[in-house]
Amino acid sequence: MKDAAPPAVRLGAAKAVLELGMRIRELAELEAEVRELEAKVNALKAAPGGRQW
């Protein structure tokens, strides 16, 4: 079976897929950090004498 796209096009597509994968991983890590911070803030609010923002 013959390749439909030239090597340069396939290389560009591969780079784009890898970049998107890295971006997704970064966003997932950031989401986990935000959830952890939200949990800490909620714990502080729930504590006796906690701040009510």
DRENTORKOL-3810 file (N, C-alpha, C; in nm, 4 decimals):
REM DRENTORKOL-3810
@n.u->0.0843; n.v->-0.1187; n.w->0.0000; ca.u->0.0000; ca.v->0.0000; ca.w->0.0000; c.u->0.0885; c.v->0.1245; c.w->0.0000
@n.u->0.0595; n.v->0.2154; n.w->-0.0881; ca.u->0.1390; ca.v->0.3367; ca.w->-0.1009; c.u->0.0897; c.v->0.4430; c.w->-0.0021
@n.u->0.1877; n.v->0.5166; n.w->0.0574; ca.u->0.1527; ca.v->0.6245; ca.w->0.1494; c.u->0.0850; c.v->0.7384; c.w->0.0740
@n.u->-0.0208; n.v->0.7894; n.w->0.1290; ca.u->-0.0964; ca.v->0.8954; ca.w->0.0632; c.u->-0.0317; c.v->1.0320; c.w->0.0847
@n.u->0.0399; n.v->1.0498; n.w->0.1958; ca.u->0.0963; ca.v->1.1806; ca.w->0.2276; c.u->0.2490; c.v->1.1747; c.w->0.2199
@n.u->0.3095; n.v->1.2837; n.w->0.1766; ca.u->0.4556; ca.v->1.2883; ca.w->0.1725; c.u->0.5144; c.v->1.2812; c.w->0.3136
@n.u->0.6409; n.v->1.2417; n.w->0.3244; ca.u->0.7047; ca.v->1.2291; ca.w->0.4567; c.u->0.6981; c.v->1.3564; c.w->0.5402
@n.u->0.7141; n.v->1.4715; n.w->0.4780; ca.u->0.7118; ca.v->1.5974; ca.w->0.5535; c.u->0.5749; c.v->1.6206; c.w->0.6181
@n.u->0.4705; n.v->1.5840; n.w->0.5466; ca.u->0.3350; ca.v->1.5998; ca.w->0.6000; c.u->0.3135; c.v->1.5034; c.w->0.7157
@n.u->0.3582; n.v->1.3796; n.w->0.6978; ca.u->0.3434; ca.v->1.2809; ca.w->0.8057; c.u->0.4233; c.v->1.3224; c.w->0.9282
@n.u->0.5429; n.v->1.3772; n.w->0.9068; ca.u->0.6246; ca.v->1.4244; ca.w->1.0187; c.u->0.5546; c.v->1.5376; c.w->1.0929
@n.u->0.4988; n.v->1.6307; n.w->1.0183; ca.u->0.4260; ca.v->1.7419; ca.w->1.0811; c.u->0.3076; c.v->1.6925; c.w->1.1620
@n.u->0.2368; n.v->1.5947; n.w->1.1091; ca.u->0.1221; ca.v->1.5392; ca.w->1.1810; c.u->0.1678; c.v->1.4682; c.w->1.3076
@n.u->0.2774; n.v->1.3948; n.w->1.2990; ca.u->0.3298; ca.v->1.3245; ca.w->1.4167; c.u->0.3706; c.v->1.4238; c.w->1.5248
@n.u->0.4368; n.v->1.5323; n.w->1.4842; ca.u->0.4770; ca.v->1.6348; ca.w->1.5816; c.u->0.3540; c.v->1.6971; c.w->1.6474
@n.u->0.2519; n.v->1.7234; n.w->1.5688; ca.u->0.1297; ca.v->1.7832; ca.w->1.6236; c.u->0.0643; c.v->1.6898; c.w->1.7252
@n.u->0.0611; n.v->1.5612; n.w->1.6945; ca.u->0.0014; ca.v->1.4642; ca.w->1.7872; c.u->0.0809; c.v->1.4596; c.w->1.9173
@n.u->0.2137; n.v->1.4594; n.w->1.9082; ca.u->0.2971; ca.v->1.4570; ca.w->2.0284; c.u->0.2783; c.v->1.5842; c.w->2.1116
@n.u->0.2712; n.v->1.6988; n.w->2.0441; ca.u->0.2502; ca.v->1.8248; ca.w->2.1159; c.u->0.1147; c.v->1.8261; c.w->2.1866
@n.u->0.0124; n.v->1.7762; n.w->2.1189; ca.u->-0.1196; ca.v->1.7702; ca.w->2.1816; c.u->-0.1188; c.v->1.6762; c.w->2.3017
@n.u->-0.0488; n.v->1.5645; n.w->2.2891; ca.u->-0.0382; ca.v->1.4718; ca.w->2.4012; c.u->0.0276; c.v->1.5361; c.w->2.5216
@n.u->0.1342; n.v->1.6118; n.w->2.4965; ca.u->0.2020; ca.v->1.6808; ca.w->2.6072; c.u->0.1103; c.v->1.7854; c.w->2.6699
@n.u->0.0376; n.v->1.8563; n.w->2.5865; ca.u->-0.0544; ca.v->1.9599; ca.w->2.6366; c.u->-0.1651; c.v->1.8974; c.w->2.7220
@n.u->-0.2183; n.v->1.7852; n.w->2.6764; ca.u->-0.3223; ca.v->1.7167; ca.w->2.7532; c.u->-0.2685; c.v->1.6732; c.w->2.8886
@n.u->-0.1461; n.v->1.6217; n.w->2.8892; ca.u->-0.0857; ca.v->1.5790; ca.w->3.0153; c.u->-0.0673; c.v->1.6980; c.w->3.1096
@n.u->-0.0184; n.v->1.8106; n.w->3.0563; ca.u->-0.0011; ca.v->1.9309; ca.w->3.1383; c.u->-0.1340; c.v->1.9764; c.w->3.1969
@n.u->-0.2385; n.v->1.9751; n.w->3.1151; ca.u->-0.3697; ca.v->2.0187; ca.w->3.1623; c.u->-0.4249; c.v->1.9240; c.w->3.2692
@n.u->-0.4001; n.v->1.7951; n.w->3.2526; ca.u->-0.4462; ca.v->1.6984; ca.w->3.3528; c.u->-0.3743; c.v->1.7211; c.w->3.4853
@n.u->-0.2445; n.v->1.7478; n.w->3.4793; ca.u->-0.1693; ca.v->1.7752; ca.w->3.6015; c.u->-0.2175; c.v->1.9041; c.w->3.6672
@n.u->-0.2431; n.v->2.0054; n.w->3.5866; ca.u->-0.2930; ca.v->2.1324; ca.w->3.6392; c.u->-0.4301; c.v->2.1144; c.w->3.7033
@n.u->-0.5153; n.v->2.0344; n.w->3.6398; ca.u->-0.6476; ca.v->2.0080; ca.w->3.6962; c.u->-0.6360; c.v->1.9413; c.w->3.8326
@n.u->-0.5433; n.v->1.8475; n.w->3.8455; ca.u->-0.5238; ca.v->1.7792; ca.w->3.9738; c.u->-0.4764; c.v->1.8779; c.w->4.0804
@n.u->-0.3874; n.v->1.9689; n.w->4.0434; ca.u->-0.3395; ca.v->2.0689; ca.w->4.1385; c.u->-0.4520; c.v->2.1617; c.w->4.1825
@n.u->-0.5362; n.v->2.2024; n.w->4.0885; ca.u->-0.6489; ca.v->2.2912; ca.w->4.1213; c.u->-0.7455; c.v->2.2199; c.w->4.2153
@n.u->-0.7742; n.v->2.0928; n.w->4.1871; ca.u->-0.8642; ca.v->2.0172; ca.w->4.2752; c.u->-0.8061; c.v->2.0067; c.w->4.4159
@n.u->-0.6762; n.v->1.9862; n.w->4.4258; ca.u->-0.6113; ca.v->1.9765; ca.w->4.5568; c.u->-0.6212; c.v->2.1093; c.w->4.6314
@n.u->-0.5984; n.v->2.2187; n.w->4.5613; ca.u->-0.6100; ca.v->2.3503; ca.w->4.6247; c.u->-0.7537; c.v->2.3793; c.w->4.6672
@n.u->-0.8494; n.v->2.3411; n.w->4.5834; ca.u->-0.9899; ca.v->2.3604; ca.w->4.6201; c.u->-1.0249; c.v->2.2809; c.w->4.7453
@n.u->-0.9739; n.v->2.1601; n.w->4.7553; ca.u->-1.0003; ca.v->2.0779; ca.w->4.8734; c.u->-0.9402; c.v->2.1426; c.w->4.9977
@n.u->-0.8212; n.v->2.1991; n.w->4.9852; ca.u->-0.7575; ca.v->2.2655; ca.w->5.0990; c.u->-0.8374; c.v->2.3887; c.w->5.1420
@n.u->-0.8838; n.v->2.4659; n.w->5.0449; ca.u->-0.9628; ca.v->2.5851; ca.w->5.0767; c.u->-1.0927; c.v->2.5444; c.w->5.1455
@n.u->-1.1586; n.v->2.4414; n.w->5.0940; ca.u->-1.2839; ca.v->2.3953; ca.w->5.1544; c.u->-1.2607; c.v->2.3432; c.w->5.2959
@n.u->-1.1478; n.v->2.2771; n.w->5.3189; ca.u->-1.1157; ca.v->2.2278; ca.w->5.4530; c.u->-1.0931; c.v->2.3447; c.w->5.5477
@n.u->-1.0268; n.v->2.4492; n.w->5.4993; ca.u->-1.0039; ca.v->2.5667; ca.w->5.5843; c.u->-1.1350; c.v->2.6375; c.w->5.6163
@n.u->-1.2247; n.v->2.6431; n.w->5.5185; ca.u->-1.3548; ca.v->2.7063; ca.w->5.5417; c.u->-1.4359; c.v->2.6268; c.w->5.6435
@n.u->-1.4246; n.v->2.4948; n.w->5.6391; ca.u->-1.5047; ca.v->2.4096; ca.w->5.7271; c.u->-1.4478; c.v->2.4012; c.w->5.8677
@n.u->-1.3231; n.v->2.4372; n.w->5.8852; ca.u->-1.2591; ca.v->2.4288; ca.w->6.0165; c.u->-1.3219; c.v->2.5315; c.w->6.1104
@n.u->-1.3236; n.v->2.5011; n.w->6.2400; ca.u->-1.3760; ca.v->2.5995; ca.w->6.3374; c.u->-1.2985; c.v->2.7319; c.w->6.3239
@n.u->-1.3721; n.v->2.8384; n.w->6.3110; ca.u->-1.3095; ca.v->2.9704; ca.w->6.2942; c.u->-1.2557; c.v->2.9923; c.w->6.1551
@n.u->-1.2930; n.v->2.9048; n.w->6.0619; ca.u->-1.2448; ca.v->2.9177; ca.w->5.9243; c.u->-1.3005; c.v->3.0411; c.w->5.8586
@n.u->-1.2290; n.v->3.0908; n.w->5.7625; ca.u->-1.2721; ca.v->3.2117; ca.w->5.6924; c.u->-1.3885; c.v->3.1808; c.w->5.6002
@n.u->-1.4810; n.v->3.2693; n.w->5.5956; ca.u->-1.5941; ca.v->3.2589; ca.w->5.5030; c.u->-1.5718; c.v->3.3632; c.w->5.3939
@n.u->-1.5241; n.v->3.3200; n.w->5.2792; ca.u->-1.4890; ca.v->3.4114; ca.w->5.1705; c.u->-1.6069; c.v->3.4431; c.w->5.0911
END
